[in-house]
Amino acid sequence: MTTISTLLDFSRLESGELYLFLPSASSAVGLWGLFERFDRRRGVLLSACSIDLQRFDLWAPLPVGYTCCRLATRHELRDFLLRLNLRFTDGEKNVPESEQP
């Protein structure tokens, strides 16, 4: 079971953890973000984030409108980190031939 946190709880997030940020608790679309820290003036600061796990922004504040979040599962964390690594490295050169499409 996943727990959705409200905006008031953003100050309690753990640095280095991956969260799915949502515009509302019932939303199916969100933004994946590695939480860096909470700043009183700028809000949630993310070390890396992505909406589609294809394009990534680094060192970005959480966009306006996201009011909820939940901690990523281990599977989601693995997928995020794998795609982030592929995006900022040589990509397929790092994947063994037996695993390439």
C-alpha positions in Angstrom: 0.0 0.0 0.0 1.4 3.4 -1.0 0.8 6.5 1.2 0.1 9.8 -0.5 1.5 12.9 1.4 0.1 16.4 1.1 2.0 19.6 0.5 2.3 20.2 4.2 4.4 17.0 4.5 7.0 18.0 1.8 9.3 19.4 4.5 9.6 15.8 6.0 10.8 14.1 2.8 14.1 12.2 2.9 17.1 13.6 0.9 18.2 11.2 -1.8 14.9 9.3 -2.0 12.8 9.1 -5.2 9.2 10.3 -5.0 6.3 10.5 -7.4 4.9 14.0 -7.1 1.2 14.4 -8.1 -1.1 17.4 -8.7 -3.7 15.7 -6.6 -4.1 12.5 -4.6 -6.4 11.0 -7.3 -4.1 11.9 -10.3 -2.6 9.2 -12.5 0.0 11.5 -14.0 3.0 12.7 -12.0 6.6 13.8 -12.0 9.4 11.5 -10.7 11.9 13.4 -8.6 15.0 12.7 -6.5 14.4 14.8 -3.4 17.4 17.0 -2.6 16.1 19.4 0.1 13.2 21.6 1.1 13.8 25.4 0.9 11.4 27.7 2.7 11.5 30.2 -0.1 11.8 28.0 -3.2 10.0 24.8 -1.9 11.0 21.3 -2.9 14.4 21.1 -4.7 15.1 18.0 -6.8 18.5 16.8 -7.9 16.9 15.0 -10.9 13.4 14.8 -12.2 11.4 13.5 -15.2 7.8 13.2 -16.3 8.3 10.5 -18.9 11.6 8.8 -17.8 13.1 9.9 -21.2 13.9 13.5 -20.6 15.5 14.6 -17.3 16.0 17.9 -15.6 18.9 18.3 -13.1 18.9 20.6 -10.0 15.3 21.9 -10.5 12.6 23.1 -8.2 9.4 21.2 -8.1 7.0 22.9 -10.6 4.0 24.8 -9.3 0.8 22.7 -9.0 2.2 19.5 -7.4 0.5 19.1 -4.0 0.9 15.4 -3.2 3.6 12.8 -3.3 4.4 9.2 -2.5 7.7 7.3 -2.0 8.7 5.3 -5.1 8.8 1.5 -4.9 12.1 -0.4 -5.3 11.1 -1.3 -8.8 10.3 2.3 -9.7 13.6 3.5 -8.2 15.5 0.9 -10.2 13.8 2.0 -13.5 14.4 5.7 -12.8 18.1 5.2 -12.0 18.7 2.9 -15.0 17.1 5.4 -17.4 18.8 8.4 -15.8 22.2 6.6 -16.1 21.5 5.7 -19.8 20.4 9.3 -20.5 23.7 10.8 -19.2 26.2 8.2 -20.3 26.9 6.4 -23.6 23.6 4.6 -23.3 23.8 1.3 -25.3 27.5 1.1 -25.0 27.0 0.4 -21.3 24.4 -2.3 -21.9 25.8 -5.8 -22.5 25.1 -7.1 -26.1 22.9 -9.9 -24.7 20.5 -7.2 -23.2 20.4 -4.8 -26.1 17.1 -4.8 -28.2 
